């Protein structure tokens, strides 16, 4: 969860990378502008995300991936409340 300090212009940000066979790019100061999550019983949890960031620039980083973690509907519990904690 990200929280924004109302007294500061500094917000939590992401750096987005794009790696293709031809080149690598990164876009700094990324923010999630829209996030939709859907889940159906017995199916994978699915999401669509839109980001806003600075214009991408060339980069030489090599991405590395850790072990994949499952994100399935059966691993999610959703609780709804009438009041905010």
C-alpha positions as CSV (number, residue, x, y, z in Angstrom):
1,X,0.0,0.0,0.0
2,X,1.3,3.4,-0.9
3,X,0.5,6.5,1.1
4,X,1.2,10.0,0.0
5,X,2.4,12.7,2.4
6,X,0.2,15.7,1.8
7,X,3.0,18.1,2.8
8,X,5.5,16.7,0.2
9,X,5.8,16.4,-3.5
10,X,7.7,13.2,-3.2
11,X,5.5,10.1,-4.0
12,X,6.4,6.4,-4.1
13,X,7.4,5.6,-7.6
14,X,8.3,2.7,-9.8
15,X,10.9,2.3,-12.6
16,X,9.5,0.3,-15.5
17,X,11.8,-1.8,-17.8
18,X,11.2,-3.0,-21.3
19,X,13.6,-5.7,-22.6
20,X,13.4,-6.7,-26.2
21,X,15.9,-8.8,-28.3
22,X,17.0,-5.5,-29.9
23,X,17.3,-3.1,-26.9
24,X,16.5,-2.3,-23.3
25,X,14.6,0.7,-22.0
26,X,13.6,2.1,-18.7
27,X,11.0,4.7,-17.7
28,X,11.6,6.3,-14.3
29,X,9.1,7.9,-11.8
30,X,6.3,5.5,-12.8
31,X,2.9,5.6,-11.1
32,X,0.0,3.2,-11.4
33,X,-2.8,5.2,-13.0
34,X,-5.4,2.4,-13.2
35,X,-5.5,-1.1,-11.7
36,X,-8.3,-3.6,-12.2
37,X,-8.3,-7.0,-10.5
38,X,-10.7,-9.8,-11.3
39,X,-11.1,-13.3,-9.8
40,X,-13.4,-16.2,-10.5
41,X,-13.6,-19.4,-8.6
42,X,-11.2,-22.0,-9.9
43,X,-9.5,-19.6,-12.3
44,X,-6.4,-17.4,-12.1
45,X,-6.6,-14.0,-10.6
46,X,-6.3,-11.5,-13.5
47,X,-5.3,-7.9,-13.6
48,X,-4.9,-5.0,-16.0
49,X,-2.7,-2.1,-15.1
50,X,-2.0,1.3,-16.7
51,X,1.1,3.3,-15.8
52,X,2.3,6.9,-16.3
53,X,6.1,7.6,-16.3
54,X,8.8,9.7,-17.7
55,X,9.7,9.1,-21.4
56,X,11.6,5.9,-21.7
57,X,15.4,6.0,-22.1
58,X,18.0,3.4,-23.3
59,X,19.2,1.1,-20.5
60,X,21.8,-1.7,-20.3
61,X,20.3,-3.6,-17.3
62,X,19.7,-7.3,-17.6
63,X,16.4,-8.4,-16.0
64,X,16.5,-11.4,-13.6
65,X,13.5,-13.3,-12.4
66,X,13.0,-15.1,-9.2
67,X,10.9,-18.2,-8.8
68,X,7.3,-17.6,-10.1
69,X,4.7,-17.4,-7.4
70,X,1.1,-18.5,-8.0
71,X,-1.6,-15.8,-7.7
72,X,-4.8,-17.8,-7.9
73,X,-8.4,-17.2,-6.8
74,X,-8.3,-20.0,-4.2
75,X,-5.3,-18.2,-2.5
76,X,-7.3,-15.0,-2.1
77,X,-9.8,-14.0,0.7
78,X,-11.9,-10.9,0.2
79,X,-13.5,-9.1,3.2
80,X,-15.8,-6.2,2.9
81,X,-16.5,-3.8,5.8
82,X,-19.0,-1.1,6.4
83,X,-16.4,1.1,8.1
84,X,-12.8,2.0,7.5
85,X,-10.2,0.6,10.0
